[in-house]
Amino acid sequence: MTSRTPHPEVPVTRTPAEPPVRGLSFFLTVPTDPQPGRVYADALGSVRLAEDLGFETAWVAEGHFQVLGLPAALSFLAAATQVADRIRLGTAVLPLAFDNPIRVAETAAFVDALGGGRLELGIGKSNPMSKDIFSAFGLSEGDRETLYADALAGLRRAIEQGVTADGRQVPLYPPSTALADRLWQATGNPRTAAAIGRSGDGLLLFRLTPQGDPGQVQSALIDDYLGALPAGAEPRIGISRGVLPAASRAEAIALVTAELEQNPTRVRVPAGSAPSSPEEYLEALNVKYGSPDDVVEQLSRDEAFVRSTDRLFSLPVSAGTAAFREGLRLVAEEIHPRVRPAVAHAAA
Protein backbone atom coordinates (compact mmCIF):
# COMPACT_ATOMS: atom_id res chain seq x y z
CA MET A 1 0.00 0.00 0.00
CA THR A 2 1.41 3.38 -1.02
CA SER A 3 1.83 5.83 1.83
CA ARG A 4 0.37 9.31 1.48
CA THR A 5 2.79 12.02 0.42
CA PRO A 6 3.38 14.36 3.36
CA HIS A 7 1.76 17.74 3.07
CA PRO A 8 4.40 20.12 1.65
CA GLU A 9 5.53 22.88 3.96
CA VAL A 10 4.68 26.29 2.54
CA PRO A 11 3.82 29.58 4.23
CA VAL A 12 0.13 30.39 4.00
CA THR A 13 -1.76 33.49 5.04
CA ARG A 14 -5.27 32.01 5.31
CA THR A 15 -6.75 30.27 8.32
CA PRO A 16 -9.00 27.25 7.74
CA ALA A 17 -12.07 29.27 8.77
CA GLU A 18 -11.64 31.81 5.97
CA PRO A 19 -13.68 31.31 2.77
CA PRO A 20 -11.98 30.59 -0.55
CA VAL A 21 -11.19 33.47 -2.90
CA ARG A 22 -13.93 33.84 -5.52
CA GLY A 23 -12.72 33.01 -8.99
CA LEU A 24 -9.24 31.91 -7.92
CA SER A 25 -8.70 28.49 -9.49
CA PHE A 26 -5.83 26.39 -10.64
CA PHE A 27 -5.55 23.98 -13.52
CA LEU A 28 -3.44 20.99 -12.58
CA THR A 29 -1.35 19.44 -15.34
CA VAL A 30 -0.33 15.85 -14.60
CA PRO A 31 2.42 14.55 -16.91
CA THR A 32 3.26 10.96 -17.69
CA ASP A 33 6.09 9.53 -15.63
CA PRO A 34 7.86 6.18 -15.10
CA GLN A 35 6.43 6.31 -11.55
CA PRO A 36 2.79 7.36 -12.07
CA GLY A 37 1.86 6.67 -8.45
CA ARG A 38 4.37 9.25 -7.26
CA VAL A 39 3.12 11.83 -9.76
CA TYR A 40 -0.49 11.26 -8.73
CA ALA A 41 0.44 11.57 -5.04
CA ASP A 42 2.22 14.87 -5.79
CA ALA A 43 -0.88 16.04 -7.66
CA LEU A 44 -3.14 15.23 -4.70
CA GLY A 45 -0.74 17.09 -2.42
CA SER A 46 -0.98 20.14 -4.66
CA VAL A 47 -4.78 20.11 -4.36
CA ARG A 48 -4.39 20.24 -0.59
CA LEU A 49 -1.84 23.03 -0.89
CA ALA A 50 -4.16 25.05 -3.15
CA GLU A 51 -6.92 24.69 -0.58
CA ASP A 52 -4.63 26.02 2.14
CA LEU A 53 -3.73 29.00 -0.06
CA GLY A 54 -7.37 29.96 -0.57
CA PHE A 55 -8.01 28.67 -4.09
CA GLU A 56 -11.69 28.19 -4.78
CA THR A 57 -11.45 25.38 -7.36
CA ALA A 58 -8.91 22.83 -8.58
CA TRP A 59 -9.47 21.68 -12.15
CA VAL A 60 -8.00 18.66 -13.97
CA ALA A 61 -8.20 17.47 -17.57
CA GLU A 62 -8.92 13.99 -18.80
CA GLY A 63 -6.68 12.79 -21.61
CA HIS A 64 -6.07 9.35 -23.01
CA PHE A 65 -2.66 8.02 -24.16
CA GLN A 66 -1.08 11.49 -23.82
CA VAL A 67 1.78 13.25 -22.08
CA LEU A 68 -0.70 15.39 -20.17
CA GLY A 69 -4.07 14.72 -18.61
CA LEU A 70 -5.45 11.99 -16.43
CA PRO A 71 -6.96 8.87 -18.01
CA ALA A 72 -9.72 8.97 -15.37
CA ALA A 73 -10.27 12.52 -14.12
CA LEU A 74 -13.33 11.73 -12.01
CA SER A 75 -11.48 8.90 -10.28
CA PHE A 76 -8.69 11.32 -9.40
CA LEU A 77 -11.20 13.84 -8.03
CA ALA A 78 -12.82 11.10 -5.95
CA ALA A 79 -9.43 10.65 -4.28
CA ALA A 80 -9.04 14.43 -3.96
CA THR A 81 -12.28 14.65 -1.95
CA GLN A 82 -10.52 12.65 0.75
CA VAL A 83 -7.41 14.83 1.04
CA ALA A 84 -9.00 18.29 0.76
CA ASP A 85 -12.14 19.33 2.62
CA ARG A 86 -13.28 22.63 1.13
CA ILE A 87 -11.83 23.33 -2.31
CA ARG A 88 -14.19 22.76 -5.23
CA LEU A 89 -13.13 20.12 -7.76
CA GLY A 90 -13.64 20.40 -11.49
CA THR A 91 -13.05 18.60 -14.78
CA ALA A 92 -11.66 20.78 -17.55
CA VAL A 93 -12.57 18.80 -19.42
CA LEU A 94 -14.03 15.35 -19.89
CA PRO A 95 -14.02 14.55 -23.65
CA LEU A 96 -17.57 13.30 -23.54
CA ALA A 97 -17.71 11.29 -26.77
CA PHE A 98 -15.37 8.61 -25.39
CA ASP A 99 -17.69 7.53 -22.56
CA ASN A 100 -21.24 6.39 -22.01
CA PRO A 101 -23.09 9.54 -20.85
CA ILE A 102 -25.18 7.60 -18.32
CA ARG A 103 -22.02 6.22 -16.75
CA VAL A 104 -20.46 9.70 -16.69
CA ALA A 105 -23.55 11.09 -14.95
CA GLU A 106 -23.56 8.26 -12.40
CA THR A 107 -19.84 8.59 -11.63
CA ALA A 108 -20.08 12.36 -11.40
CA ALA A 109 -22.98 12.08 -8.96
CA PHE A 110 -20.93 9.66 -6.86
CA VAL A 111 -17.91 12.02 -6.75
CA ASP A 112 -20.19 14.96 -5.94
CA ALA A 113 -21.75 13.07 -3.03
CA LEU A 114 -18.36 11.91 -1.81
CA GLY A 115 -17.11 15.50 -1.75
CA GLY A 116 -20.22 17.05 -0.21
CA GLY A 117 -21.45 18.82 -3.35
CA ARG A 118 -18.14 20.28 -4.58
CA LEU A 119 -17.96 18.94 -8.14
CA GLU A 120 -17.90 21.27 -11.16
CA LEU A 121 -18.54 19.12 -14.24
CA GLY A 122 -16.74 20.46 -17.31
CA ILE A 123 -17.19 18.61 -20.61
CA GLY A 124 -16.06 19.08 -24.19
CA LYS A 125 -15.94 17.62 -27.68
CA SER A 126 -12.29 16.66 -27.21
CA ASN A 127 -9.14 18.40 -26.12
CA PRO A 128 -6.63 19.88 -28.59
CA MET A 129 -4.60 16.65 -28.75
CA SER A 130 -7.42 14.09 -29.14
CA LYS A 131 -7.21 13.31 -32.87
CA ASP A 132 -5.69 9.83 -32.51
CA ILE A 133 -8.02 8.98 -29.64
CA PHE A 134 -11.11 8.82 -31.85
CA SER A 135 -9.45 6.04 -33.84
CA ALA A 136 -8.35 4.21 -30.69
CA PHE A 137 -11.95 4.18 -29.44
CA GLY A 138 -13.26 2.98 -32.79
CA LEU A 139 -14.80 6.37 -33.64
CA SER A 140 -14.43 8.77 -36.55
CA GLU A 141 -13.29 12.30 -35.85
CA GLY A 142 -15.54 13.35 -38.70
CA ASP A 143 -18.47 12.49 -36.44
CA ARG A 144 -17.12 14.71 -33.64
CA GLU A 145 -20.03 17.16 -33.61
CA THR A 146 -22.75 14.52 -33.76
CA LEU A 147 -21.05 12.34 -31.15
CA TYR A 148 -20.83 15.27 -28.77
CA ALA A 149 -24.39 16.47 -29.34
CA ASP A 150 -25.79 12.99 -28.67
CA ALA A 151 -23.59 12.43 -25.61
CA LEU A 152 -24.44 15.87 -24.19
CA ALA A 153 -28.17 15.24 -24.58
CA GLY A 154 -27.80 11.85 -22.90
CA LEU A 155 -25.76 13.29 -20.04
CA ARG A 156 -28.19 16.12 -19.40
CA ARG A 157 -31.16 13.75 -19.51
CA ALA A 158 -29.51 11.33 -17.07
CA ILE A 159 -28.59 14.12 -14.64
CA GLU A 160 -31.96 15.84 -14.70
CA GLN A 161 -34.39 12.93 -15.21
CA GLY A 162 -32.54 9.68 -14.55
CA VAL A 163 -32.64 6.76 -16.98
CA THR A 164 -35.30 4.63 -18.64
CA ALA A 165 -35.16 0.94 -17.74
CA ASP A 166 -37.82 -1.53 -18.88
CA GLY A 167 -40.14 1.35 -19.65
CA ARG A 168 -39.77 2.87 -16.18
CA GLN A 169 -38.06 6.13 -15.29
CA VAL A 170 -35.33 5.41 -12.73
CA PRO A 171 -33.45 8.24 -10.96
CA LEU A 172 -29.70 7.94 -10.56
CA TYR A 173 -28.24 7.09 -7.19
CA PRO A 174 -26.74 9.06 -5.60
CA PRO A 175 -29.09 11.85 -6.76
CA SER A 176 -27.54 13.88 -9.56
CA THR A 177 -29.97 16.73 -10.25
CA ALA A 178 -27.84 19.33 -8.41
CA LEU A 179 -25.14 18.88 -11.06
CA ALA A 180 -27.42 20.45 -13.68
CA ASP A 181 -26.49 23.87 -12.30
CA ARG A 182 -22.76 23.03 -12.32
CA LEU A 183 -22.28 21.98 -15.92
CA TRP A 184 -19.57 23.70 -17.97
CA GLN A 185 -18.79 23.28 -21.65
CA ALA A 186 -15.52 24.01 -23.43
CA THR A 187 -15.30 25.31 -26.97
CA GLY A 188 -13.39 27.41 -29.45
CA ASN A 189 -16.35 27.61 -31.83
CA PRO A 190 -18.58 30.73 -31.95
CA ARG A 191 -21.75 28.75 -32.66
CA THR A 192 -21.06 26.39 -29.78
CA ALA A 193 -20.28 29.33 -27.49
CA ALA A 194 -23.72 30.77 -28.27
CA ALA A 195 -25.34 27.36 -27.71
CA ILE A 196 -23.62 27.11 -24.32
CA GLY A 197 -25.00 30.53 -23.44
CA ARG A 198 -28.54 29.51 -24.42
CA SER A 199 -28.25 26.44 -22.21
CA GLY A 200 -27.17 28.50 -19.19
CA ASP A 201 -24.06 26.33 -18.71
CA GLY A 202 -20.66 27.74 -17.86
CA LEU A 203 -18.16 28.49 -20.64
CA LEU A 204 -14.62 27.07 -20.45
CA LEU A 205 -11.85 28.46 -22.65
CA PHE A 206 -8.43 26.89 -23.22
CA ARG A 207 -5.16 28.81 -22.94
CA LEU A 208 -4.42 28.49 -26.68
CA THR A 209 -6.33 29.22 -29.86
CA PRO A 210 -5.49 27.77 -33.29
CA GLN A 211 -5.24 31.20 -34.89
CA GLY A 212 -4.76 34.69 -33.54
CA ASP A 213 -4.20 36.14 -30.12
CA PRO A 214 -6.08 34.05 -27.51
CA GLY A 215 -7.27 37.14 -25.65
CA GLN A 216 -8.86 38.66 -28.74
CA VAL A 217 -10.26 35.43 -30.16
CA GLN A 218 -11.75 34.36 -26.85
CA SER A 219 -13.17 37.79 -26.06
CA ALA A 220 -15.29 37.38 -29.20
CA LEU A 221 -16.40 33.95 -27.94
CA ILE A 222 -17.40 35.55 -24.65
CA ASP A 223 -19.54 38.02 -26.61
CA ASP A 224 -21.26 35.09 -28.36
CA TYR A 225 -21.85 33.39 -25.02
CA LEU A 226 -23.17 36.48 -23.23
CA GLY A 227 -25.35 37.46 -26.18
CA ALA A 228 -27.21 34.15 -25.95
CA LEU A 229 -27.36 33.83 -22.16
CA PRO A 230 -30.95 33.96 -20.84
CA ALA A 231 -31.94 37.19 -19.14
CA GLY A 232 -31.08 37.11 -15.46
CA ALA A 233 -28.72 34.14 -15.76
CA GLU A 234 -25.39 34.55 -14.02
CA PRO A 235 -22.44 34.24 -16.43
CA ARG A 236 -19.83 31.60 -15.64
CA ILE A 237 -16.69 32.05 -17.72
CA GLY A 238 -13.61 30.02 -16.89
CA ILE A 239 -10.35 30.78 -18.70
CA SER A 240 -7.14 28.77 -18.45
CA ARG A 241 -3.83 30.62 -18.55
CA GLY A 242 -0.29 29.43 -17.95
CA VAL A 243 1.83 31.52 -15.59
CA LEU A 244 5.37 31.18 -14.26
CA PRO A 245 6.02 33.78 -11.57
CA ALA A 246 9.52 34.18 -10.14
CA ALA A 247 11.82 36.88 -8.82
CA SER A 248 12.53 38.00 -12.40
CA ARG A 249 12.09 36.98 -16.03
CA ALA A 250 15.59 35.53 -16.00
CA GLU A 251 14.76 33.33 -13.01
CA ALA A 252 11.53 32.16 -14.67
CA ILE A 253 13.55 31.18 -17.75
CA ALA A 254 15.97 29.28 -15.51
CA LEU A 255 13.07 27.42 -13.87
CA VAL A 256 11.54 26.27 -17.14
CA THR A 257 14.97 25.38 -18.54
CA ALA A 258 15.56 23.07 -15.59
CA GLU A 259 12.08 21.59 -15.98
CA LEU A 260 12.61 20.84 -19.67
CA GLU A 261 16.00 19.28 -19.04
CA GLN A 262 14.49 16.98 -16.44
CA ASN A 263 11.35 16.15 -18.42
CA PRO A 264 11.62 17.31 -22.05
CA THR A 265 8.29 15.75 -23.08
CA ARG A 266 6.31 17.25 -20.22
CA VAL A 267 4.20 19.44 -22.50
CA ARG A 268 3.51 18.86 -26.15
CA VAL A 269 3.65 22.21 -27.94
CA PRO A 270 1.20 23.18 -30.71
CA ALA A 271 1.90 21.67 -34.11
CA GLY A 272 4.30 23.75 -36.19
CA SER A 273 5.68 25.82 -33.32
CA ALA A 274 8.96 23.87 -32.82
CA PRO A 275 10.39 26.18 -30.15
CA SER A 276 14.18 26.36 -30.11
CA SER A 277 14.57 28.13 -26.77
CA PRO A 278 12.83 28.26 -23.38
CA GLU A 279 11.47 31.71 -24.29
CA GLU A 280 9.90 30.36 -27.50
CA TYR A 281 8.55 27.39 -25.57
CA LEU A 282 6.78 29.67 -23.09
CA GLU A 283 5.45 31.84 -25.90
CA ALA A 284 4.15 28.79 -27.81
CA LEU A 285 2.18 27.77 -24.71
CA ASN A 286 0.95 31.31 -23.98
CA VAL A 287 2.63 31.34 -20.56
CA LYS A 288 2.88 34.69 -18.77
CA TYR A 289 6.18 34.77 -16.91
CA GLY A 290 8.53 36.93 -14.90
CA SER A 291 8.09 38.80 -11.64
CA PRO A 292 4.59 39.07 -10.17
CA ASP A 293 4.48 42.62 -11.57
CA ASP A 294 5.35 41.26 -15.04
CA VAL A 295 2.68 38.55 -14.85
CA VAL A 296 0.00 40.95 -13.61
CA GLU A 297 0.79 43.37 -16.43
CA GLN A 298 0.59 40.62 -19.07
CA LEU A 299 -2.67 39.20 -17.73
CA SER A 300 -4.23 42.65 -17.47
CA ARG A 301 -3.65 43.10 -21.23
CA ASP A 302 -5.42 39.81 -22.00
CA GLU A 303 -8.83 40.88 -23.35
CA ALA A 304 -10.56 37.60 -22.51
CA PHE A 305 -8.88 36.89 -19.19
CA VAL A 306 -10.04 40.14 -17.59
CA ARG A 307 -13.63 39.23 -18.52
CA SER A 308 -13.54 35.81 -16.85
CA THR A 309 -15.35 34.91 -13.67
CA ASP A 310 -13.13 31.90 -12.93
CA ARG A 311 -9.39 32.07 -13.55
CA LEU A 312 -7.66 28.74 -14.04
CA PHE A 313 -3.94 29.28 -13.46
CA SER A 314 -1.52 26.54 -14.49
CA LEU A 315 2.20 26.30 -13.79
CA PRO A 316 4.62 24.68 -16.30
CA VAL A 317 6.68 23.06 -13.52
CA SER A 318 6.14 19.77 -11.74
CA ALA A 319 3.84 19.54 -8.74
CA GLY A 320 5.66 18.65 -5.56
CA THR A 321 8.65 20.90 -6.32
CA ALA A 322 9.63 24.05 -4.45
CA ALA A 323 9.15 26.06 -7.67
CA PHE A 324 5.57 24.82 -7.95
CA ARG A 325 4.73 25.56 -4.33
CA GLU A 326 6.18 29.06 -4.49
CA GLY A 327 4.52 29.75 -7.83
CA LEU A 328 1.13 28.74 -6.48
CA ARG A 329 1.63 31.00 -3.46
CA LEU A 330 2.57 33.96 -5.66
CA VAL A 331 -0.54 33.41 -7.80
CA ALA A 332 -2.80 33.40 -4.74
CA GLU A 333 -1.20 36.26 -2.81
CA GLU A 334 0.42 38.59 -5.33
CA ILE A 335 -1.09 38.02 -8.79
CA HIS A 336 -4.79 37.16 -8.69
CA PRO A 337 -5.71 39.96 -6.24
CA ARG A 338 -4.05 42.56 -8.49
CA VAL A 339 -5.50 41.64 -11.88
CA ARG A 340 -8.37 44.03 -12.46
CA PRO A 341 -11.83 42.65 -11.62
CA ALA A 342 -13.76 40.60 -14.11
CA VAL A 343 -16.20 42.46 -16.35
CA ALA A 344 -17.90 39.39 -17.75
CA HIS A 345 -21.31 41.05 -17.84
CA ALA A 346 -20.16 43.70 -20.29
CA ALA A 347 -20.26 42.35 -23.82
CA ALA A 348 -18.03 44.32 -26.17
Beta strands, then each sheet from edge to edge (+ up, - down):
strand 1: 24-28
strand 2: 57-60
strand 3: 88-95
strand 4: 119-124
strand 5: 163-165
strand 6: 168-170
strand 7: 183-186
strand 8: 202-205
strand 9: 237-245
strand 10: 287-290
strand 11: 310-314
sheet 1: 10+ 9+ 8+ 7+ 4+ 3+ 2+ 1+ 11+
sheet 2: 5+ 6-
end
